Amino acid sequence: MQLVSDLVAHIPEFRDVYEKHVFHQGGVLPHVFFWEVVQDTVRSFLGEGPCAGDWRRTLAFLEEQSCRGVLGVDEVIVTSFLGDLPSPQEPGHAIVHQLPPVMATRFVRIRPRG
């Protein structure tokens, strides 16, 4: 849950998504929340999300968190961010070529075919 709080603090554009998430879920469910983070990040990458946070800031923040080596944080980032990025046939897949080093390495491990 700290990861979610830190993300919203660093990238305030996620505040509305966070508040809706808490309202609908009755609390913070990090894996569920990160589905929306992926969607907004890909929209930003495609230039389709005028209200979404800049995708570069999101990737930079998640890379910084990935470098910390915190098991719960890594689990959320790998499972619910990297694992939910678009597949090769989906719009926005090219974002995987923009992943910073630690996340790129983990992405290749979980999805070697993209």
C-alpha positions in Angstrom: 0.0 0.0 0.0 3.0 2.3 0.6 3.8 2.0 -3.1 0.4 3.3 -4.1 0.6 6.2 -1.7 4.1 7.1 -2.9 3.0 6.9 -6.5 0.1 9.2 -5.9 2.3 11.6 -4.0 5.0 11.7 -6.8 2.5 11.8 -9.7 -0.6 13.7 -8.6 -2.4 12.9 -11.8 -3.2 9.5 -10.3 -5.1 11.1 -7.4 -8.5 10.9 -9.1 -7.9 7.3 -10.1 -6.8 6.5 -6.5 -9.9 8.2 -5.0 -12.3 6.3 -7.3 -10.4 3.1 -6.6 -10.7 3.5 -2.8 -14.4 4.4 -3.1 -15.3 1.4 -5.2 -13.0 -1.1 -3.5 -13.5 0.1 0.1 -9.8 0.5 0.5 -6.5 0.1 -1.4 -6.0 -3.1 -3.4 -2.6 -2.5 -5.0 -2.8 -5.1 -7.8 -6.3 -3.8 -8.8 -5.2 -0.2 -8.6 -2.2 -0.9 -10.8 -4.5 -2.0 -13.6 -5.6 1.6 -13.9 -2.0 2.8 -13.6 -1.1 0.6 -16.6 -4.0 1.9 -18.6 -3.3 5.6 -17.9 0.5 5.1 -18.6 -0.2 3.5 -22.0 -2.7 6.2 -22.8 -0.1 8.8 -22.0 2.5 6.9 -24.1 0.1 6.9 -27.1 -0.8 10.6 -26.6 -4.4 9.7 -25.8 -4.5 10.6 -22.1 -4.5 14.3 -21.6 -5.3 13.9 -17.9 -2.9 11.0 -17.4 0.5 11.5 -15.8 3.5 11.6 -18.1 4.4 8.0 -18.9 8.1 8.8 -18.5 7.6 10.0 -14.9 5.7 6.9 -14.1 8.4 4.6 -15.5 11.1 6.5 -13.7 9.2 6.3 -10.4 8.6 2.6 -10.8 12.2 2.0 -11.8 13.4 3.8 -8.7 11.1 1.6 -6.6 12.2 -1.5 -8.4 15.8 -0.8 -7.5 15.0 -0.9 -3.8 14.6 -4.6 -3.6 11.4 -4.6 -1.5 9.6 -7.9 -2.1 6.0 -6.6 -1.9 6.8 -3.6 -4.1 8.6 -5.8 -6.7 5.6 -8.2 -6.7 3.2 -5.4 -7.5 5.4 -3.9 -10.2 6.2 -7.1 -11.9 2.8 -8.8 -11.7 0.4 -5.9 -12.0 2.4 -3.4 -14.1 4.9 -5.2 -16.3 2.7 -8.2 -16.6 -0.3 -6.1 -17.8 1.6 -4.0 -20.4 0.2 -4.4 -23.9 1.0 -7.5 -25.9 2.8 -7.2 -29.2 -0.4 -7.1 -31.2 -2.0 -4.4 -29.0 -1.7 -0.6 -29.3 1.0 0.8 -27.0 3.2 -2.3 -27.0 6.2 -0.1 -28.0 6.3 1.2 -24.4 8.1 -2.0 -23.5 11.1 -0.7 -25.5 11.2 2.4 -23.2 11.4 0.5 -20.0 14.4 1.4 -17.8 17.0 -1.3 -17.2 15.8 -3.0 -14.0 12.2 -3.2 -15.2 13.3 -4.2 -18.8 15.2 -7.1 -17.3 12.2 -8.3 -15.3 9.9 -7.8 -18.2 12.0 -10.1 -20.4 12.0 -12.7 -17.6 8.2 -12.8 -17.3 7.3 -12.2 -21.0 10.3 -13.3 -23.1 8.2 -13.0 -26.3 7.0 -9.5 -25.5 
